[in-house]
Amino acid sequence: MKTNFIPFMLILFSVPIPFHGQGIGIQQGARVTVQSGAKIATTGYFGITIESGETGTGSFLDQNSSGSNVHFSGSQRVQRYITGDTRYHFFSPAVSGVTFGTIFPSDQDHIWVREFIEENNSWINRIHNETAIQGKGYSVYLNDISSTTAQFTGLLGTGDIPCGGSLTGNMATGPGNGWNLTGNPYPSAISWNLLTRSGILGSVYAWNAINGNWDSFNGTVGALTDGIIPSGQGFFIQVTGENPVLTYSNSCRVHGNSTIYYKSSPLPNWLTIGVTTSANPYSDKVFIGFDPDATPGFDPDHDAYKLRGEEVAPEIFTSGDPILSIDVLHSVDETSSVSLGFKAGIDADYTFIASGTESFALGNPVLLEDRLTGALINLKEYPVYTFHAAKGEWRNRFSVKFSSVGEMEDKVTSISFYTIRKTICLNFPEALDGTVTVYSMIGQCISSLPITSPGEMKINVAGASGNYIVSVVTNHSVLCRKLFIQ
């Protein structure tokens, strides 16, 4: 098939037959696969451009083992759109033979590129005429601009590629304790679980500029969904022993949004608690799970450290030593509670949203305790909890309990709830000192009123039809109900 410049706009396009043209453009969000045995070539100046922007990044995956069936006569260019409210981002070149000056052809007065040196735990600036190394990660600092587009022009990454230099250090020694900044060298995403690696911590850490926090993944769960690392993304790993190995190969490449990497059902005994705030766009997550192979201490193959995020971003983690973003324990039956640490980046209202509670057996309670307010929430029934926090950090304000701790006060549990069209009705048999708050299912506060007297209270809800959480908070307890508003 012969044609001129072809813009691939399809969500998925597989090339099963010979394809010839003057140029190929893979648009934002499109995915192109060259099937094994198929040939693809361009004869004009355009070559191939894989675009990236606000709506997504294109992906190119050649299934031929040697790459000999793919020929581009013109330039080979891979873009990576960089945005977010944080000024620091991490990238890695998806081509070989590219200099830093050509990666960022515009806004150069507002961009600084740095390389992390593990041996002395420091960062050094790179200059425009130096060559970026495939398989190595870099930090880019955006000053006075909110976004830019990296342009990687060279030879598309394919085949076996080392991790951009020798992995150095060890988690037990300083100064950088074995932390190495590497990166995806291909014009498609890669899967952490498909990488060839040894002597390396089982978890990977990628910066999320949208959430203002580090996404981790331990091979099973984590905020880095399914361990999929986008094209052009830099990320941190930690060396755990001698002779570490990390090798990129064609077998680790995937299209980033391939549905085969999403789990159809929750893993047993895995709890996720996310934190958000309406005061800024940042968020964070902590994962707590159980595995018979886990030990009470830090497990390099299971646990993941909590790496610090933006100063104003909320953070949540298990508050042992070290603090963890993924905490895997031996048995839910042997664990009565897990302490949660929380950092409030600013003085604001925050919302915890729990998921995965349905993966625990009926006989295993999952309760959230707020030791500051005395609130005790059954997360299986009421997964949303909103609270206020001043700027600062609390290592032990919250805990998750996996065993029963007694019943709430009779006065609170005797409150009745019902709805009439757009009105929530509560009946208080006795006088209480407290507050009734209505939340949407994403934690947005709809209404908050003090309890003034016994009897009936009515709250009008002007929002759309759907489920809402009604929370009654007294000095000693919390009672929540999920109600449907027509």
HULINKA-V399365 format. One record per backbone hydrogen bond with DSSP energy under -0.5 kcal/mol. NH is the residue of the N-H (numbers start at 1). CO is the residue of the C=O. Records with the same first field share a line. If there is no record, write none. Layout:
# HULINKA-V399365
NH: CO + CO
This chain:
# HULINKA-V399365
3: 20
6: 23
7: 5
8: 6 + 25
9: 7
13: 31
15: 33
16: 14
19: 39
20: 1
21: 41
22: 3
24: 47
25: 6
26: 49
27: 8 + 25
30: 27
31: 10
32: 59
33: 13
34: 61
35: 15 + 33
38: 35
40: 69
41: 19
42: 71
43: 21
44: 22
47: 22
48: 75
49: 24
50: 77
51: 26 + 49
53: 56
56: 53
58: 51
59: 30
60: 187
61: 32
63: 34 + 61
70: 67
71: 40 + 69
73: 42
75: 45
77: 48 + 75
78: 152
79: 50
80: 150
82: 148
83: 81
84: 146
85: 209
86: 209
89: 140
91: 138
92: 232
96: 155
98: 132
100: 130
101: 128
102: 99
103: 99
104: 100
105: 102
110: 107
111: 108
112: 141
114: 139
115: 124
117: 122
118: 116
120: 117
121: 117 + 118
122: 117
124: 115
126: 113
130: 127
132: 98
135: 93
136: 133
137: 181
138: 91
139: 114
140: 89
141: 112
142: 87 + 140
143: 110 + 141
144: 142
148: 82
150: 80 + 148
151: 103
152: 78 + 150
153: 151
154: 76 + 152
155: 96
156: 154
157: 94
161: 248
163: 246
171: 239
173: 170
176: 118
179: 176
180: 237
182: 180 + 235
183: 135
184: 233
187: 157
189: 254
190: 229
191: 252
192: 227
194: 191
195: 192
196: 247
197: 195
198: 245
201: 238
202: 300
204: 217
205: 236
206: 215
208: 213
209: 207
212: 208
213: 208
214: 307
215: 206
216: 214
217: 204
218: 221
220: 221
223: 216
224: 216
225: 223
227: 224
228: 225
229: 190 + 227
230: 228
232: 184 + 186
233: 230
234: 90
235: 182
236: 205
237: 180
239: 178
240: 199
241: 199
245: 198
247: 196
248: 161
252: 249
253: 250
254: 189
258: 255
261: 258
262: 259
269: 359
270: 267
271: 288
272: 355
273: 286
274: 353
275: 284
276: 351
277: 282
280: 277
283: 211
284: 275
286: 273
287: 325
288: 271
289: 327
290: 269
291: 329
294: 291
300: 298
302: 299
303: 299
304: 326
306: 323
307: 305
310: 212
313: 310
315: 343
317: 341
318: 324
319: 339
324: 318
325: 304
326: 304
327: 287
328: 326
329: 289 + 327
335: 332
336: 334
338: 400
340: 398
341: 317
342: 394
343: 315
344: 392
345: 343
348: 346 + 389
350: 387
351: 276
352: 385
353: 274
354: 383
355: 272
359: 356
360: 357
364: 361
365: 363
367: 401
368: 377
369: 367 + 399
370: 375
371: 369 + 397
374: 370
375: 370
377: 368
379: 366 + 377
380: 366
381: 378
382: 378
385: 352
387: 350
389: 348
392: 344
394: 342
398: 340
399: 369
400: 338
401: 367 + 399
402: 336
403: 336
413: 409
414: 410
415: 412
416: 427
418: 425
420: 423
423: 420
424: 459
425: 418
426: 457
427: 416
428: 455
429: 427
434: 432
435: 473
436: 449
437: 471
438: 447
439: 469
440: 444
441: 467
443: 440
446: 438
447: 438
449: 436
451: 434
452: 450
455: 428
457: 426
459: 424
461: 422
462: 460
466: 485
468: 483
469: 439
470: 468 + 481
471: 437 + 469
472: 479
473: 435 + 471
474: 472 + 477
475: 433
479: 472
481: 470
483: 468 + 481
485: 466
486: 421
